[in-house]
Amino acid sequence: MFWAAIGYRRRSQLIHVQPRPPAEYRWPNDRRGMDSQQYCEEVSRLGFLPIWEAAGGSAEGYSLVEDGSKVHISGYSRQFKLGNRITCSDWPGYSPDLNPIANVWRTLKRRLKIQFQTPQRRPRGIAGLVRAPKKNGIGLSKRSWIDLLTPCQSVCSR
């Protein structure tokens, strides 16, 4: 699984989230997805907090938009956000205008699919997949990131 965050004129690094080992499964039907602790410690602390703090966070009027996943709304995540003074919006994450990261993922997937149509051209392993967008020039430029965020900014300013 991969994770990234975007903000107006800011973006995080692409983070590869490792599957949890069987010893960390919480219940018999656990699908090995990310849990709240992993989301807070591996994703939010390493990927989100640096861009949040660089932007000035809540003090500058920013708020975090998430899609309502269980790891985003759990008690553990709420405590993490409170402890780091992160304010969240109540907007629906499934709206493309309010969750532009969905557009970023769609664009990146489409470009990767075109670039690596044959098995011989596909990146090898996780490290190769993480490097592929930058190495092959198929990542998103700063201008592209801003273009994807502009609809969200116009909704926010209403």
C-alpha positions as a Markdown table, in Angstrom:
| # | Residue | x | y | z |
|---|---|---|---|---|
| 1 | Met | 0.0 | 0.0 | 0.0 |
| 2 | Phe | 1.2 | 3.5 | -0.8 |
| 3 | Trp | 0.3 | 6.8 | 0.9 |
| 4 | Ala | 0.9 | 10.5 | 0.1 |
| 5 | Ala | -0.5 | 13.8 | 1.2 |
| 6 | Ile | -1.0 | 17.0 | -0.8 |
| 7 | Gly | -1.6 | 20.6 | 0.2 |
| 8 | Tyr | -1.7 | 23.8 | -1.6 |
| 9 | Arg | 2.0 | 24.3 | -2.8 |
| 10 | Arg | 3.1 | 21.3 | -0.7 |
| 11 | Arg | 3.3 | 17.5 | -1.0 |
| 12 | Ser | 4.6 | 14.7 | 1.1 |
| 13 | Gln | 6.9 | 11.9 | 0.0 |
| 14 | Leu | 5.4 | 8.7 | -1.3 |
| 15 | Ile | 5.3 | 6.3 | 1.6 |
| 16 | His | 5.2 | 2.6 | 1.2 |
| 17 | Val | 3.2 | 1.1 | 4.1 |
| 18 | Gln | 4.4 | -2.3 | 5.0 |
| 19 | Pro | 1.8 | -5.0 | 5.7 |
| 20 | Arg | 1.5 | -5.8 | 9.4 |
| 21 | Pro | 3.0 | -9.2 | 10.5 |
| 22 | Pro | 0.5 | -11.9 | 11.7 |
| 23 | Ala | 1.5 | -11.2 | 15.3 |
| 24 | Glu | -0.2 | -7.8 | 15.0 |
| 25 | Tyr | -3.5 | -9.0 | 13.7 |
| 26 | Arg | -6.3 | -7.9 | 16.0 |
| 27 | Trp | -9.1 | -10.3 | 15.2 |
| 28 | Pro | -9.6 | -13.5 | 13.1 |
| 29 | Asn | -10.9 | -11.7 | 10.0 |
| 30 | Asp | -8.1 | -9.1 | 10.1 |
| 31 | Arg | -7.3 | -8.4 | 6.4 |
| 32 | Arg | -3.8 | -7.1 | 7.2 |
| 33 | Gly | -4.8 | -3.6 | 6.3 |
| 34 | Met | -3.4 | -0.6 | 7.9 |
| 35 | Asp | -4.5 | -0.1 | 11.5 |
| 36 | Ser | -4.8 | 3.3 | 13.4 |
| 37 | Gln | -1.5 | 3.0 | 15.1 |
| 38 | Gln | 0.3 | 2.3 | 11.9 |
| 39 | Tyr | -1.5 | 5.1 | 10.2 |
| 40 | Cys | -0.5 | 7.6 | 12.9 |
| 41 | Glu | 3.1 | 6.5 | 13.4 |
| 42 | Glu | 4.2 | 5.5 | 9.9 |
| 43 | Val | 2.0 | 7.7 | 7.8 |
| 44 | Ser | 0.9 | 10.8 | 9.6 |
| 45 | Arg | 4.1 | 11.3 | 11.7 |
| 46 | Leu | 6.5 | 10.7 | 8.7 |
| 47 | Gly | 4.4 | 12.0 | 5.8 |
| 48 | Phe | 1.8 | 14.4 | 6.9 |
| 49 | Leu | 3.2 | 16.2 | 10.0 |
| 50 | Pro | 6.3 | 17.7 | 8.2 |
| 51 | Ile | 4.1 | 19.4 | 5.5 |
| 52 | Trp | 1.5 | 20.4 | 8.1 |
| 53 | Glu | 4.1 | 22.0 | 10.4 |
| 54 | Ala | 5.9 | 23.7 | 7.4 |
| 55 | Ala | 2.6 | 25.3 | 6.3 |
| 56 | Gly | 1.8 | 26.5 | 9.8 |
| 57 | Gly | -1.1 | 24.1 | 10.4 |
| 58 | Ser | -4.2 | 25.1 | 12.3 |
| 59 | Ala | -2.6 | 28.5 | 13.2 |
| 60 | Glu | -2.7 | 29.4 | 9.6 |
| 61 | Gly | -6.3 | 28.2 | 9.1 |
| 62 | Tyr | -5.5 | 24.9 | 7.5 |
| 63 | Ser | -7.5 | 21.8 | 8.1 |
| 64 | Leu | -7.0 | 18.1 | 7.2 |
| 65 | Val | -9.4 | 16.5 | 4.7 |
| 66 | Glu | -9.7 | 12.7 | 5.1 |
| 67 | Asp | -12.0 | 10.2 | 3.5 |
| 68 | Gly | -13.7 | 8.8 | 6.7 |
| 69 | Ser | -11.7 | 5.5 | 6.7 |
| 70 | Lys | -11.8 | 3.7 | 10.1 |
| 71 | Val | -8.1 | 4.5 | 10.7 |
| 72 | His | -8.9 | 8.2 | 10.2 |
| 73 | Ile | -11.7 | 8.4 | 12.7 |
| 74 | Ser | -10.6 | 5.9 | 15.4 |
| 75 | Gly | -10.0 | 7.0 | 19.0 |
| 76 | Tyr | -6.2 | 6.5 | 18.5 |
| 77 | Ser | -6.2 | 8.7 | 15.5 |
| 78 | Arg | -8.3 | 11.4 | 17.2 |
| 79 | Gln | -5.9 | 11.5 | 20.1 |
| 80 | Phe | -2.9 | 11.7 | 17.7 |
| 81 | Lys | -4.5 | 14.7 | 15.9 |
| 82 | Leu | -5.4 | 16.4 | 19.2 |
| 83 | Gly | -1.9 | 16.0 | 20.5 |
| 84 | Asn | -0.5 | 17.5 | 17.3 |
| 85 | Arg | -3.1 | 20.3 | 17.0 |
| 86 | Ile | -4.5 | 19.0 | 13.7 |
| 87 | Thr | -7.9 | 20.3 | 12.8 |
| 88 | Cys | -10.0 | 18.2 | 10.5 |
| 89 | Ser | -12.8 | 19.2 | 8.1 |
| 90 | Asp | -16.2 | 17.5 | 8.0 |
| 91 | Trp | -16.4 | 17.4 | 4.2 |
| 92 | Pro | -17.1 | 14.1 | 2.4 |
| 93 | Gly | -13.9 | 12.6 | 1.2 |
| 94 | Tyr | -15.5 | 10.9 | -1.7 |
| 95 | Ser | -16.1 | 14.2 | -3.5 |
| 96 | Pro | -13.3 | 14.7 | -6.1 |
| 97 | Asp | -13.5 | 18.5 | -5.6 |
| 98 | Leu | -12.9 | 18.1 | -1.9 |
| 99 | Asn | -10.4 | 15.2 | -2.0 |
| 100 | Pro | -8.0 | 16.0 | -4.9 |
| 101 | Ile | -5.6 | 13.2 | -3.8 |
| 102 | Ala | -8.0 | 10.8 | -5.5 |
| 103 | Asn | -7.4 | 12.6 | -8.8 |
| 104 | Val | -3.6 | 12.5 | -8.1 |
| 105 | Trp | -3.7 | 8.7 | -7.6 |
| 106 | Arg | -5.9 | 8.2 | -10.8 |
| 107 | Thr | -3.5 | 10.3 | -12.9 |
| 108 | Leu | -0.4 | 8.6 | -11.5 |
| 109 | Lys | -1.9 | 5.1 | -12.1 |
| 110 | Arg | -2.9 | 6.0 | -15.6 |
| 111 | Arg | 0.6 | 7.2 | -16.4 |
| 112 | Leu | 2.3 | 4.2 | -14.9 |
| 113 | Lys | 0.0 | 1.9 | -16.8 |
| 114 | Ile | 0.9 | 3.5 | -20.1 |
| 115 | Gln | 4.6 | 3.6 | -19.3 |
| 116 | Phe | 4.8 | 0.0 | -18.2 |
| 117 | Gln | 2.5 | -1.8 | -20.7 |
| 118 | Thr | 4.8 | -4.9 | -21.1 |
| 119 | Pro | 6.0 | -7.1 | -18.2 |
| 120 | Gln | 9.7 | -6.4 | -19.3 |
| 121 | Arg | 9.3 | -2.7 | -18.7 |
| 122 | Arg | 7.6 | -3.0 | -15.3 |
| 123 | Pro | 9.6 | -1.9 | -12.2 |
| 124 | Arg | 11.0 | -4.7 | -10.0 |
| 125 | Gly | 10.0 | -4.8 | -6.4 |
| 126 | Ile | 8.7 | -2.2 | -4.1 |
| 127 | Ala | 11.8 | 0.0 | -4.4 |
| 128 | Gly | 11.5 | 0.0 | -8.2 |
| 129 | Leu | 7.8 | 0.9 | -8.0 |
| 130 | Val | 8.5 | 3.8 | -5.6 |
| 131 | Arg | 11.3 | 5.2 | -7.9 |
| 132 | Ala | 9.4 | 4.6 | -11.1 |
| 133 | Pro | 7.4 | 7.9 | -11.4 |
| 134 | Lys | 10.4 | 10.1 | -10.7 |
| 135 | Lys | 12.9 | 8.0 | -12.7 |
| 136 | Asn | 10.6 | 7.9 | -15.8 |
| 137 | Gly | 9.4 | 11.4 | -15.7 |
| 138 | Ile | 5.8 | 10.4 | -15.1 |
| 139 | Gly | 5.3 | 12.1 | -11.7 |
| 140 | Leu | 3.3 | 15.2 | -11.3 |
| 141 | Ser | 4.9 | 18.6 | -11.6 |
| 142 | Lys | 4.2 | 21.3 | -9.0 |
| 143 | Arg | 2.0 | 23.0 | -11.6 |
| 144 | Ser | -0.1 | 19.8 | -11.9 |
| 145 | Trp | -0.4 | 19.5 | -8.1 |
| 146 | Ile | -1.6 | 23.1 | -7.9 |
| 147 | Asp | -4.1 | 22.5 | -10.7 |
| 148 | Leu | -5.6 | 19.5 | -8.9 |
| 149 | Leu | -6.0 | 21.5 | -5.7 |
| 150 | Thr | -7.5 | 24.7 | -7.2 |
| 151 | Pro | -11.1 | 23.4 | -7.2 |
| 152 | Cys | -10.8 | 22.5 | -3.5 |
| 153 | Gln | -9.4 | 26.0 | -2.7 |
| 154 | Ser | -12.3 | 27.7 | -4.5 |
| 155 | Val | -14.8 | 25.6 | -2.5 |
| 156 | Cys | -12.9 | 26.4 | 0.7 |
| 157 | Ser | -13.0 | 30.2 | 0.1 |
| 158 | Arg | -16.8 | 30.3 | -0.3 |
